Amino acid sequence: MRILPLLCALLLLVLQGAAGLTLSQGSRQDCERRRGFCSPGSCPPGIGRIGICSEEDLCCRSRWYP
């Protein structure tokens, strides 16, 4: 019975961490507010994906941007 609270705590941590892994569906204005830019298809090399502008466009931002 001592393991049940530990399992519950572990499950809570896993579910909480998984919530931050989703890419937000937004608009061009949301992407620019996050200091990114919309790129059709995929982000250029060296640029990370931080969200989604539309079904065809991804929100991208330089990995070195503060």
VMD Tcl script that builds the backbone (N, CA, C; Angstrom):
set m [mol new atoms 198]
animate dup $m
set s [atomselect $m all]
$s set {name element resname resid chain x y z} {
  {N N MET 1 A 0.803 -1.211 0.000}
  {CA C MET 1 A 0.000 0.000 0.000}
  {C C MET 1 A 0.845 1.275 0.000}
  {N N ARG 2 A 2.114 1.168 0.402}
  {CA C ARG 2 A 2.972 2.351 0.426}
  {C C ARG 2 A 3.336 2.815 -0.973}
  {N N ILE 3 A 3.252 1.943 -1.929}
  {CA C ILE 3 A 3.651 2.299 -3.282}
  {C C ILE 3 A 2.560 3.093 -4.018}
  {N N LEU 4 A 1.331 2.991 -3.593}
  {CA C LEU 4 A 0.225 3.681 -4.266}
  {C C LEU 4 A 0.412 5.201 -4.297}
  {N N PRO 5 A 0.764 5.875 -3.191}
  {CA C PRO 5 A 0.991 7.328 -3.282}
  {C C PRO 5 A 2.158 7.682 -4.206}
  {N N LEU 6 A 3.186 6.849 -4.233}
  {CA C LEU 6 A 4.308 7.119 -5.141}
  {C C LEU 6 A 3.895 6.994 -6.597}
  {N N LEU 7 A 3.074 6.008 -6.901}
  {CA C LEU 7 A 2.583 5.851 -8.270}
  {C C LEU 7 A 1.704 7.027 -8.684}
  {N N CYS 8 A 0.883 7.498 -7.777}
  {CA C CYS 8 A 0.024 8.653 -8.076}
  {C C CYS 8 A 0.865 9.896 -8.338}
  {N N ALA 9 A 1.891 10.112 -7.529}
  {CA C ALA 9 A 2.767 11.266 -7.725}
  {C C ALA 9 A 3.515 11.168 -9.056}
  {N N LEU 10 A 3.998 9.987 -9.393}
  {CA C LEU 10 A 4.693 9.791 -10.658}
  {C C LEU 10 A 3.761 10.036 -11.842}
  {N N LEU 11 A 2.553 9.550 -11.763}
  {CA C LEU 11 A 1.570 9.767 -12.824}
  {C C LEU 11 A 1.279 11.257 -12.996}
  {N N LEU 12 A 1.150 11.974 -11.894}
  {CA C LEU 12 A 0.902 13.415 -11.958}
  {C C LEU 12 A 2.062 14.134 -12.643}
  {N N LEU 13 A 3.297 13.774 -12.307}
  {CA C LEU 13 A 4.461 14.403 -12.938}
  {C C LEU 13 A 4.533 14.115 -14.427}
  {N N VAL 14 A 4.224 12.894 -14.818}
  {CA C VAL 14 A 4.266 12.520 -16.236}
  {C C VAL 14 A 3.209 13.284 -17.020}
  {N N LEU 15 A 2.008 13.369 -16.491}
  {CA C LEU 15 A 0.936 14.077 -17.193}
  {C C LEU 15 A 1.200 15.573 -17.248}
  {N N GLN 16 A 1.776 16.125 -16.205}
  {CA C GLN 16 A 2.077 17.551 -16.196}
  {C C GLN 16 A 3.172 17.871 -17.207}
  {N N GLY 17 A 4.184 17.037 -17.309}
  {CA C GLY 17 A 5.257 17.259 -18.273}
  {C C GLY 17 A 4.795 17.095 -19.701}
  {N N ALA 18 A 3.882 16.173 -19.957}
  {CA C ALA 18 A 3.388 15.944 -21.306}
  {C C ALA 18 A 2.558 17.121 -21.809}
  {N N ALA 19 A 1.960 17.881 -20.909}
  {CA C ALA 19 A 1.134 19.012 -21.328}
  {C C ALA 19 A 1.969 20.097 -21.984}
  {N N GLY 20 A 3.224 20.242 -21.625}
  {CA C GLY 20 A 4.073 21.268 -22.200}
  {C C GLY 20 A 4.693 20.885 -23.524}
  {N N LEU 21 A 4.477 19.669 -23.998}
  {CA C LEU 21 A 5.107 19.210 -25.221}
  {C C LEU 21 A 4.293 19.502 -26.472}
  {N N THR 22 A 3.104 20.005 -26.326}
  {CA C THR 22 A 2.271 20.244 -27.486}
  {C C THR 22 A 2.645 21.558 -28.157}
  {N N LEU 23 A 2.476 21.629 -29.451}
  {CA C LEU 23 A 2.684 22.857 -30.202}
  {C C LEU 23 A 1.363 23.608 -30.275}
  {N N SER 24 A 1.402 24.871 -29.986}
  {CA C SER 24 A 0.166 25.630 -29.948}
  {C C SER 24 A -0.289 26.006 -31.350}
  {N N GLN 25 A -1.582 25.829 -31.612}
  {CA C GLN 25 A -2.177 26.259 -32.874}
  {C C GLN 25 A -2.537 27.720 -32.711}
  {N N GLY 26 A -1.918 28.575 -33.459}
  {CA C GLY 26 A -2.151 29.998 -33.309}
  {C C GLY 26 A -2.285 30.695 -34.638}
  {N N SER 27 A -1.994 31.957 -34.626}
  {CA C SER 27 A -2.069 32.776 -35.828}
  {C C SER 27 A -0.712 33.427 -36.071}
  {N N ARG 28 A -0.601 34.124 -37.156}
  {CA C ARG 28 A 0.637 34.822 -37.479}
  {C C ARG 28 A 0.970 35.842 -36.387}
  {N N GLN 29 A -0.044 36.506 -35.849}
  {CA C GLN 29 A 0.184 37.494 -34.794}
  {C C GLN 29 A 0.701 36.822 -33.517}
  {N N ASP 30 A 0.174 35.648 -33.175}
  {CA C ASP 30 A 0.653 34.919 -32.004}
  {C C ASP 30 A 2.112 34.525 -32.183}
  {N N CYS 31 A 2.472 34.104 -33.367}
  {CA C CYS 31 A 3.851 33.707 -33.652}
  {C C CYS 31 A 4.784 34.907 -33.528}
  {N N GLU 32 A 4.404 36.037 -34.089}
  {CA C GLU 32 A 5.231 37.234 -34.014}
  {C C GLU 32 A 5.342 37.736 -32.581}
  {N N ARG 33 A 4.292 37.559 -31.792}
  {CA C ARG 33 A 4.314 37.950 -30.388}
  {C C ARG 33 A 5.334 37.111 -29.606}
  {N N ARG 34 A 5.538 35.877 -30.059}
  {CA C ARG 34 A 6.524 34.994 -29.438}
  {C C ARG 34 A 7.912 35.176 -30.062}
  {N N ARG 35 A 8.070 36.253 -30.828}
  {CA C ARG 35 A 9.326 36.612 -31.500}
  {C C ARG 35 A 9.752 35.557 -32.517}
  {N N GLY 36 A 8.769 35.031 -33.226}
  {CA C GLY 36 A 9.038 34.047 -34.263}
  {C C GLY 36 A 8.560 34.533 -35.612}
  {N N PHE 37 A 8.638 33.646 -36.600}
  {CA C PHE 37 A 8.149 33.963 -37.939}
  {C C PHE 37 A 7.506 32.704 -38.518}
  {N N CYS 38 A 6.568 32.880 -39.433}
  {CA C CYS 38 A 5.876 31.759 -40.059}
  {C C CYS 38 A 6.659 31.314 -41.292}
  {N N SER 39 A 6.840 30.007 -41.406}
  {CA C SER 39 A 7.589 29.439 -42.523}
  {C C SER 39 A 6.739 28.343 -43.171}
  {N N PRO 40 A 6.577 28.364 -44.490}
  {CA C PRO 40 A 5.779 27.337 -45.151}
  {C C PRO 40 A 6.485 25.986 -45.136}
  {N N GLY 41 A 5.773 24.949 -44.756}
  {CA C GLY 41 A 6.300 23.580 -44.808}
  {C C GLY 41 A 7.163 23.190 -43.638}
  {N N SER 42 A 8.357 23.760 -43.531}
  {CA C SER 42 A 9.255 23.414 -42.432}
  {C C SER 42 A 10.136 24.607 -42.106}
  {N N CYS 43 A 10.777 24.546 -40.952}
  {CA C CYS 43 A 11.674 25.622 -40.542}
  {C C CYS 43 A 13.029 25.447 -41.221}
  {N N PRO 44 A 13.712 26.547 -41.522}
  {CA C PRO 44 A 15.045 26.455 -42.117}
  {C C PRO 44 A 16.027 25.763 -41.167}
  {N N PRO 45 A 17.141 25.249 -41.689}
  {CA C PRO 45 A 18.149 24.605 -40.834}
  {C C PRO 45 A 18.678 25.568 -39.767}
  {N N GLY 46 A 18.841 25.067 -38.552}
  {CA C GLY 46 A 19.335 25.888 -37.454}
  {C C GLY 46 A 18.258 26.694 -36.758}
  {N N ILE 47 A 17.027 26.573 -37.219}
  {CA C ILE 47 A 15.896 27.308 -36.649}
  {C C ILE 47 A 14.951 26.292 -36.018}
  {N N GLY 48 A 14.484 26.561 -34.810}
  {CA C GLY 48 A 13.606 25.640 -34.111}
  {C C GLY 48 A 12.131 25.953 -34.310}
  {N N ARG 49 A 11.307 24.925 -34.231}
  {CA C ARG 49 A 9.862 25.082 -34.358}
  {C C ARG 49 A 9.286 25.362 -32.979}
  {N N ILE 50 A 8.498 26.446 -32.840}
  {CA C ILE 50 A 7.923 26.802 -31.554}
  {C C ILE 50 A 6.400 26.795 -31.570}
  {N N GLY 51 A 5.812 26.528 -32.710}
  {CA C GLY 51 A 4.357 26.510 -32.794}
  {C C GLY 51 A 3.885 26.300 -34.213}
  {N N ILE 52 A 2.597 26.527 -34.413}
  {CA C ILE 52 A 1.973 26.333 -35.712}
  {C C ILE 52 A 1.186 27.595 -36.050}
  {N N CYS 53 A 1.443 28.166 -37.227}
  {CA C CYS 53 A 0.710 29.356 -37.672}
  {C C CYS 53 A -0.616 28.962 -38.327}
  {N N SER 54 A -0.574 27.938 -39.173}
  {CA C SER 54 A -1.769 27.439 -39.854}
  {C C SER 54 A -1.509 25.982 -40.222}
  {N N GLU 55 A -2.386 25.382 -40.974}
  {CA C GLU 55 A -2.197 23.975 -41.345}
  {C C GLU 55 A -0.955 23.780 -42.204}
  {N N GLU 56 A -0.571 24.790 -42.978}
  {CA C GLU 56 A 0.580 24.670 -43.866}
  {C C GLU 56 A 1.841 25.331 -43.310}
  {N N ASP 57 A 1.709 26.287 -42.407}
  {CA C ASP 57 A 2.835 27.087 -41.939}
  {C C ASP 57 A 3.206 26.760 -40.494}
  {N N LEU 58 A 4.511 26.740 -40.233}
  {CA C LEU 58 A 5.017 26.519 -38.887}
  {C C LEU 58 A 5.579 27.822 -38.330}
  {N N CYS 59 A 5.489 27.991 -37.034}
  {CA C CYS 59 A 6.077 29.140 -36.360}
  {C C CYS 59 A 7.495 28.745 -35.961}
  {N N CYS 60 A 8.481 29.508 -36.415}
  {CA C CYS 60 A 9.891 29.171 -36.203}
  {C C CYS 60 A 10.587 30.324 -35.489}
  {N N ARG 61 A 11.669 29.977 -34.766}
  {CA C ARG 61 A 12.480 30.986 -34.102}
  {C C ARG 61 A 13.894 30.447 -33.960}
  {N N SER 62 A 14.855 31.335 -34.055}
  {CA C SER 62 A 16.251 30.948 -33.899}
  {C C SER 62 A 16.466 30.365 -32.507}
  {N N ARG 63 A 17.241 29.309 -32.430}
  {CA C ARG 63 A 17.510 28.674 -31.136}
  {C C ARG 63 A 18.385 29.550 -30.265}
  {N N TRP 64 A 19.096 30.474 -30.848}
  {CA C TRP 64 A 20.014 31.322 -30.103}
  {C C TRP 64 A 19.385 32.631 -29.679}
  {N N TYR 65 A 18.091 32.819 -29.953}
  {CA C TYR 65 A 17.412 34.056 -29.591}
  {C C TYR 65 A 17.143 34.040 -28.090}
  {N N PRO 66 A 17.471 35.104 -27.372}
  {CA C PRO 66 A 17.271 35.121 -25.911}
  {C C PRO 66 A 15.824 35.120 -25.492}
}
mol reanalyze $m
mol bondsrecalc $m
mol representation Tube
mol addrep $m
